Amino acid sequence: AQQAVHAEGGRTVPLQPSGRAVRQEGAQEAQEASGPAAAAGHIMPAYNFKSIQVVPAAKDFIDIVLSKTQRGTPTVVHNGWAIQRIRQFYMRKVKFTAQNWNERLSFILDEFPKVEDIHPFYGDLLNVLYDKDHYKLALGQLNTARNLIDRLAQDYVRLIKYGDSLYRCKELKRAAMGRMCTLMKRQGPSLSYLEQVRQHMSRLPSIDPNTRSILLCGYPNVGKSSMMNKLTRAEVEVQPYAFTTKSLYVGHMDFKYLRWQVIDTPGILDRPLEERNTIEMQSITALAHLRAACLYLVDISEQCGYTLTQQAALFHSIKPLFANKPILIVCNKIDTRSMEDLSPAELEIIEGMVSEAKRLSAGGAPAVEGLVEEDQVLMAMSALNEDGVMAVKQVACERLLAYRTEVKVAGKKIADVLNRIHVAMPKQRDGMARPAVIPDGVAQARAKRDAGEKKKLQKHIQEEQGGAGVYSMDHRELFDLKRPEWKQDIMPEILEGHNIIDFVDADIDAKLLELEREEEELERQHQEEVGDAMDDDEEDLTEDQRGDLQKIRLRKKQIVLAHRMKKGAAGRQAVLPAKADGLRKRTTGNLKKSLGDMGIDTTAAVARARSESRGRKRSRGSEPDGEGDQDMEESGPKKRVHSSKSRSMSRGRNHSLAAPGTNRAESGIRDVEMRTKAFKMADKVQFKRNKMAKSGEGDRVIQTKMPKHLFSGKRKQGTHDWR
């Protein structure tokens, strides 16, 4: 029956739209943990603090409400309307604004949890972190502001109802909204405080006060966070100084197909309650209100900076918080100092804590031998090398499960549950013995395990043969082949349906080496023959011919080097004009010198280059062979050519008087008639740009960014998709 009751627990109702969840696990637990209100049938809700919406500042709050009023009510009123219609217009605005204030303030007040309605653990945690009085005062001020705004709206609606003109109604509306805004401006500090509380509450861990929990407590630096990281996937910071953990941390693990939460609390110092800071008070709150298995960690190596006597004194000072809870005294850091190294006085101190833990676990009654086994109260482990951590986890979970089952059985609802349970017991059908069948492989593995023989794993082989990066595992040992000797065979390489190994000669390396030697010998002989031939040719040359030969070879090297440099810079070097020749290489002097050395006459080339060079000044009307002067005499003065009457004086002298072909803008024009036609076509193209006041083809400027006819007035319902 106890197992059936335990199997019934652990079901959770999904979160409701308001962000609250109701636990249905064990009504007796909720009653005892939540006080008289829960015992009367009221189940405490667990709030989801991360779902609380942002609280706007006072100025933003005012802008939001007034903007909604502007968008949600009519905006046009005329003096010629009937007075009743004008009154209704302004009364609607005042009522709409007050309704907005009421809805938004009510939403904020409903989102934040009430201290009296939540679990005592959350209530005390809010008091420790945010000061319960300040928190309730801020919510109370918003509630008062909401009531005052409703009263203001009623009063001003009553006044507008008897307004005798549009001006009087409008001023009453302005006064109503002004008083509402002034009232909300005064709530600025309360809104800012609630926003800070919301931000901090959203970062709090999601702790379920009624689920299966394991609580780690003790002095700072005794190994609570290290054990938390070993038991769960949480990554709590671990540092060698006190108070590294400054708040509650929650991790989750599985045991017997159930979800457990492990809570890491900040370190506690042995001092009076009124002298403890906010960090320590979070641990005290968790110990006082959470129904969990408490693991009091003791550093027997005293590396945390506190002796065993001080740690025992802290345990005895906070032992009222352990009442009616499973307690374990866990001696940590046995890798540094084992239990056998403790002195008799230190063992006596630990025995005192163990006896007190037995008494507290028995409900305050004197400890009875055999009621709680000693190995289930005092345990040793090392969080560094994980020695004994899993044993501590198993004992803590088993004791908590047994404790929760006892509480449920002792409750009032056990009778209703037993009425719905039928335990079926199997009956023996015959006298034949049917023992369990254990395979030979399993039996051998158990025998090796009992004998202390451990299987040699790849990580052990890796450490023996040099460690990671040196040892490489032979994966061929894992192949499942018909014959084990095939595992080390060379894998065939297939190319176009043929096995490459069939075309490989066993003596190919020796033959390749012989070919390379033969090739080197032939190349050496060729170099010797070419060198002797060149030496013989040079012996027949005179001194001048040898000098010319050296110059030719030097020039050839320069050309090859310049070509390579030019080829390497191809595509990355800009093409420079001839006038950008900064080194002055392309001059007539260099031309005359380089070609003269080769015996070439450069007189005609230099004369032609100098005759074609352009001087610094050039006459404006000069033409080759004097043709320009002759044309001017024959043609006479040219008439001005205009494309329209409005542009009669807009052309410059070079457009109106110069002859065709002398202006770059008129190049390609045959005669005056063609030029006139071109001007008309240009004016026709420019007409549209001139009409739109554009300065040219690239003018993209927009003179009016927001035309008034598109951005003024009220947008009707259903037309808000313009964004």
N, C-alpha and C positions, 0 to 999 in steps of 0.2 A: 504493500500500500504506500509506503514511503517513497519507493522508486516511482510509482505511478504519479504521486503528487509532484515529485520533482520533474517528471517528464512533462507535466502540464504547464509548468512555468516557462518564462522566457519569451512570451509572445508580445509583440509591440504593435500598437495601432499606428498607422502612418501619420505624418504631420498633417494637421488640419490647416485650412487656408490662413488662419491667424498666426501660424508659426508655432503652435503649441502641439505637444504630443502627450498622450496619456498612457502611462504604463499600466498594464494589467497583470503584472507578474506578482502574484502573492498579495492578496488584500491585507493580510496580517502585517506584512512588511511595511506597506504604505501607511497603515494605521499607526504602527509603533514609531516609524521614522518621522511622521508628519505631525504628530500631536493630536489634541482633542478634536480638531476640526476634521481630520481625516478619519478618526475613529467613529465620528458621527455619520460617515458615509460619503464625505467629500474627498475626492481623489485629487491630489496636488498636480498641477500641470508643470511640465518641464519646458521652459521657454527656449526658443531658438533665437539667440541674440543676434545672429548674423543676418536675420531677415528684417531687422529694424531699418526703416527708411531714413534718409539723410534729413537732419533738422536744419532748415535754412536760417541764415542770419536775419536780423530784424529788418534791415533795409531790403534784402532780397525777398523776404516774406511779403512786405508791403507791395513791392513791384509785381509779384506773382498775382496777388489778389486783385489789385487795381487793373492789371492788364487783362485778367480774365473777365472782370466786370465790363471793361471797354469792348471786349470781343463778344461777350455773351448777352449784351443788352442793346437796344436801339440807341443810335447816336445823334439823330436829327430830330429837332423839335422847333416848331414855329410859333411865333407870338399870336398868330391868327387862329390857333386851335382853341377849342372849347377848354375852359379852365379845368373841367373834370379830366379831360384827356391829358392835360399838362401835369396835373397832380399824379395821375396813374403812371406817367412816364418817369417822374422822379421817385415816386414811391417804389417802383419796380427796381430802380438802381440801388436804393438803400437796402431793400430786402435781399437783393441778389448778393450784394457785398457782405452783409451780415451772415448770410447763409454760407458763403465761401469761407469766411473766418471760422465759423462754427465747425464746418466739416474738416478743415485742415487741422485745427487745434484738437478736435476730438480724435482724429486719426493719430496724432502724435501721442496723446494721452493714452490711447488704447494700445499703441505699439510698445510703449515702455512698460515693463512688468511692474505690478504692484507688489510691494515688499510683503504685505500680509497674505497675498494669494499664492506665492511661490514657495518652493521647498525651503525649509529653514537653512539648509546649506547655502542656497543662493542668496537668501536674505542676509545672513551674516557676512557672506562674501561681498555683497554690495555695501554693507556697512563698513567693512574693513577697507575697501578700495576707494569708495566715493563719498563716505559719510552719509549715512541714511537720512539724517535730518536735513542736510543740504539738498539731497536728492528729492525728498518728499516736498521740501519747500519750493523747489523749482517747478515740480509738477503742479503743486497747489497754486502757484502764481499764474500758470497758464490756464488752469481751470477757472480761476477768478476772472482772468481777462476774457475768457470765452463768455462767461455769464454777463460781464459788464457790457460787452459788445452786443449781446442779444438785447439787453435792457436799453442801450442807446438806440438800437434800431427801432424798438417799439416806440420810444419817446419821439423820435424824429419822424417816424411814419405818421404818428398822431398829429404832429405839428404840420407836416406837409399836407395832410388831409384837409386842413382848413386854410391853406395858402390862397391868397386872393390874386396873385399875379405870377407870371413866369419868372420874374426876377426873384420874388420872395421864395418860390419853390426851389429855384436853383441855388440860392444862398443857403437854404436849409439843408439841401443835399450836400453842398460843399462842407458845411459845418459838421454834418454827421460823419462823412468820410474822414474829415480832418481829425475829429476826436477819436475815431477808430484807429487811425494811423498813429496818432500820438500815444494812444494806449499801448499799441504794439511796440512802438519804439522803446518804451520803458521796460519791455520784456526782453530786451537785447541780451543782458547778462545771463538770464535764465536760459534763453535759447542757445547761447554759446556754451554754457556749462553742459546742457543736455547733449549737444553735438559732440563734445569731448568725451562724455560718458559713453555715448553710442559707439564712437570710434574704438574706445578701449574695450567695451563689452564685446564688440565684434571679433576681437582678437583673443577672447577668453576661450579656453578649451571646452569642448562639448562633453561635460561630465554628467553621466546619468546616475543620480543618487541611489537608485533602487536596483541597479543591475549588479552582477557579480564583479567585485572589485578587490584588488590587492593594493594596499597602501604601504609605501616605503617611507620610513621616517628615521630620524636620528640626528646626530651632530653633523655639522658641515664636514665635507671631505671624508666621509666614512665609506663611500662607494655606492650611494643610492642611484646616481645617474648612470654609472657604469653597469649596474645590475639592470636598470631600465633598458639600456641599449641591448643587453644580452637577451632579455626576455621578449622584447617586442622589436618592431621595425622602426621605432622612434629613433631620432638622431639628436639626443640631448647633448648639449655642450659639456665636455668634461675638461676641467682645468685644475691645476694643483694649488688653487687658492680658495679661500672660504667664500660662500655665497655666490658661487657660479650660477646656480639655479636660483632665480629671483621670483619665480611664479610657479604655479601648478602646471605640470606637463602630463599628458595622457597618451598612453600607448595601448595597443590592443594585441591580444594573443588568443590562441585556440587551445582548449583542453577538453577532452571528452566530447568533441563535436559541439562545444558551446563557446560563445564569444565572451572573453573576459577583458576587463579594462584594468590597466596598471597605472597607478597615479604616483608620480614622483613629486615629493613635496620639498620645499626649501629647507635648509638646515635650521635647527632650533637650538638656542642657547639656554643654559640653566639660569634663569633670572625671573623675577616676578612678572606677572602677566601685564601689569600696567607699563612696564619698561620695554616690552617687546615691540619691535617695529612692524611695519606693514608686511614685510616679507615673512617674518615668523608667524604673524597672525593668520596668514593664509593656510599654513600647515595646521595651526591649532583649530581653525574652522573645519578643515577636512577631517581631522581626527575626531572632532566632536559630533559631526552630523552624518558622516558616511558610514554605512553598515558594511564594513569590508574586513578582510583579513589583514591585520597590521603586522608588518615585518619591521622590528626594531633592529637596525643594523649597528653592530658594535665593531669598532676597529681595534682588534687585539694587538696589532703592531704599534698602536699609538702614533702612527705617522700623520694622523690628522691634526695633531697638536693638542689633543685632549687625552688625559689618562683614563684608565678603566674606571677609576673611582668617580671622576667627573661624569663619565657616560652613564654609570649606574645611578648617580644622583639625579641626572636629567630624567632617566626612566621612572624613578620613584616620584619625581615631582609632577609628571604628566600622566601617571598611571590612572587617575580617574577618567581620563579620556578613552582608556582601553576597556572599560567595563562592558561586559556582555559581548565581547568580540573575540574571535580566534586570534591569539598572539603568538608570534614566533620570535625568539631571540636568535638572530643570525650573526655569527662571528665571522667577519669578513677579513680578507687579506691573510689567509693561512699560508699563502705561498711565501710570505715574508717571515711569518712567525706561526708555528703550528700550535695546536692546543696542548701538546705535550710539553712545550717549552714554558708554559705559564707556571708561575709560582703558586704555592698553596693559598696565599692571601688573595691572589687574583682569581683563582678558581672559586674561592669562597664568595667573592663579589658576584661572579657570574651565576653561581648556584642561588644566591639571594634573588637575582632577577628572574631566574627560572621558576623558583617557588612562587614568587609573586605573580608571574604570568599564568601559572596553573590556577591560582586562586581567582584571578580576574576572569579567566576563560570559563571557570565553573560557576560564574554568576555571583561572585563575591563570597561564596562559601569557602571554608577551609579546604586546602588542597587535599585530595584523597589519592593515595598511591594507586596507580593502575588506571585511574579515570582518564588521565591524559598522559600518554606515554612520554617519557623524557626525550626520546629522539624525535618526537613531533613538536617539541617546544624549543629545544636548544639544537641548533644546526650550525655547521661550519661550511664555509665555501670560500672561493676566490673568484671575484668578478673579472680578474685579469686573464687567467687561463681557463675560465669557465669550469673550474673544478667544484662540483657540488651545487651548481646553480640550478640544474634541472631537478635535482632531488628536492631543493627548497621549494621550487615551483610546484612540484607534485604534492608535497605535504601540505603546502598552504592551500592549494585548490581543493584537495580532499577534505581538509578540515572545514573550509568554508562551505562546501557542498553539504557536509553532514550537519553543520550548524543551521543552514537555511532550511534543510529538510525538517529538523527538529522544531524550528519555529513554526513552520507550516502545519506540522502535525498537531502542535499544541494549540493552534488557532481554533476558532469557532466554526469555520467553514469546512473542516475536515470531514465532518459527518455527511454534509451534502455531496462532497466529492466521493466518499466511499460508497454512497448509494448508487453512483453511476459507474462504478468499477467492478468488473468481474475478472477474477484471476483464474485462468484455466490451467490446471495441473495435468500433465500427460500421465497416462496409465500404462503400466508395463504389459505388453501383449503376450509375452511368453517368457520362459526361463532361460533363453539362450543369451550368453554373454557376448556383447558387442563392444569390445574395447576400441579405443581410438587407434587409428592406423597412422603411423608416423613414417614417412619415406626414409630410406637409408641415407640419402644426402642430408636431410634435415637432422637426422640423428647424429651423423658424423659432425655436422657443423655445431650442434649443441655440445657434443663431447669436446671439441676443440675450444669452444668458448668457455666451458667449465674448467678446462685445463689451463686457461690463461693464454692460449695461443691466439694471436691476432693475425688476420689476413694481411699480407704485405701488399700495399697499394702502390699505385704509380707515384704518388707524392713521396712515399718513402724511398722508392728507387731513385727518384729525381734528386732528393737531398743527398743520397749516397754518391751519385755520379756528377756532382758539381753544381746542382741547383738549377733554378730557372734560367733560361738563356744558354745553358751549356748542354743540358740533357735534352734529347729529342726522342719522344716515344715512338717505337716501331709499331705503327698501326697494322702492319701485316700480320701480327700475332693474333689479331681479332678476326681475321678472315675465317669464314666457315666453309672449308673446302672438303672434298671427298677424301683426300689424303693430306695429312698434316705437313708432309715434306714439300708439298707444292707451294706453301706460303711464301718461301723465299725465292721462288722463281722470278726471272726478269719478265716484266710485263711486255707483251709484243706490241710493236708499233706498226700499224697498218697504214699503207699509203697506196691509194688507187687499187685496193683489193689485194695487195701483195704485202707480205711480211718483209719488213726492211732487213731483218737479220739474215734472210736468205741471200741477200745481195752483198753482204759484208764479208770481205776477205779477212781471214785471221791474221795475215801478214801485211795488212794494208799500211800499218804504221811504218814498218821497215821499208816497204817499197816507196812510200811517200818521202821518207828521209833520203833515200838513194836518189830519187828524182831531184830533190832540192839541191843536193850536192852536185849533181851533174849540171844543173842549170847555173849554179854559182861558178863552176869551172868554165863553162862556155862564155858566160858574161865576162869573166876576167880575161880570157883569151881575146875576146872582141875588143875590150878596152886597150889591151896592149897593142893590137894591130892598128887600131885607129890612132893611138898616140904616136906610134912610129911613123905612120904615113904623114901625120901633120908635122912632125919634126923634120922629116925629109923635105916637105914642101917649103917650110920656113927657111931651111938652110940655103935655098936657091934665091932668096929675096935679098935686095939691097937694103941699106940702112933706111933710105926714104920710104921704100915700100913697107918695111916693117913698122915704121912710125905710122904710116897711113892705116896699116892693118890694126894696130893698137887703137887708133882713133875710131875705126869702124866698129871694132868689138865694144869699145866703151860706149859709143852712141847706140849700138844695138841693145846693150844692157839698160841704158837710160830709157829707150823707147819701151822696152818690155816692162820696166818698173813703172813708168808713167801709165802704161795701159792697165797694169794690174791695179794701180791706185784708182784710176778712173773707173774701172770696172767694179771695184769694191764700193765706191761711193755712188754708183749708179742708182738713181731713184731717190737718193737722199740729199742731193746737192742741187741748189737752185741754179737755173740757167741764167748767167749774167751777160749783159750786153758787152759789146766791145769796149765801150767807154768806161766800164767798171774794171778795166784791167789795172789793178793797183800796182802790180809789179812792173808795168810798162814793158812787157815782153814783145807785144805785137807793134813794134815801131819799124820805120824804114831803116834805121841804123842797124837794128838786129837782123832785119831781112838782108841788108847789103853785106853784113859781116858773115852770116851763116852760109849764104849762097856763094859769096866771094871765096870763102875757104874751099869750097868744092870746085872752084874754077868756072863758075857761071857768071856771065855779065848781067848785072842788075840795074844798069842805067835806065833802060826803058821802063822797067817795073817801078822804080822809085819815082821817075818823072810822072808816070800815069797816076800813081797813088797821091802825089802832091797836087796834081791838077784837079783830082776829084774831091779833095778835102774841102770842107765848107768853112768859110771865114766866120768871124765873130758877128759881123753885121751884114745885113742883106736889105737891099732897097725894096720897098713895098711893091712898087709897080714893075719890077724887073721881070722880064720874060726871056727865055732863050731865043738867041738870034734876033732880038729886037722885035719880035712879033707883037708884043704887048703894045708898044707905042703905035705901031701901024694900025692895030685893031682899034685903038682909042680914037685915032684920027679919022678912021673910016666910019666907025659906028656913031661917033658923036655922043652927046649926053643922053643918058637913059632916063626914061620916065619912071616915076614911082608906081609901083604895082601894089594894089591893096585888094584884099579879099572881100571886104565889106565896108560900108560907110562908117560904121561905128569904130573901125580900127584904122581910119585913114592916116593917123599920125603915130601909130603904135610901133611901126617897124623902124629898125635902126638903119644907119646909112649903109652898112655892109649888106643889108637885105634889099634895099631899094635901089642903090646906085651901082653896086658892083656888077661886073659882067658875069654871066653864068660860067661855072667851072672854077672860079677863083675862091669860093667859100666852101669849107668842108661840109657845111650843112646843105649846100646846093650841089654837091658833087653827084654826077649821074643824071643831071637835068639837061634836057636837050636844048630848050629855048625858053623864051619868056612865057609863052603860053603854057608850057608844061609846069613852069615854076608857079604861075598863078593858080593852076589847078591843084598843085600840091599844097599851097597855102590854104585853099578852100577846104580841102580834105582834112587838114590838121585842125582848122577851126571847128569843123563839124564834129570831130572826135572830142575836142575839148569842151563842147557845149554842155554836155552832161556834167562834167566835173565843175565847170563854172557855176552851173545851176545849183549844185550841192555844196558850193563854197569849199571845194577841195583845192589844196595847193598843188597837187600833182597826182601822178598815178600811184605813188606810194603813200598817199595821205589816207590813214585809217582812223583818224581821230573821231570820237563820238562827242558831239558838243553837249548834248543833254543826257546825262547818265540815267536819271530817273524821271521820265515824263510824268507830269502831275496827273494826267488823265488815267494813268495806269497804276499809280501808287497812292491815290487819295480815296477817301470814302471807306465804307464798311464792306468787308467781304462777306457774302452771303453764305448760308449753311451749305456745305458740300463743295466749296471752292477753295479749300485750304491746301490743295496739292500743288500750288504754284512753286513751292520751294524745290 
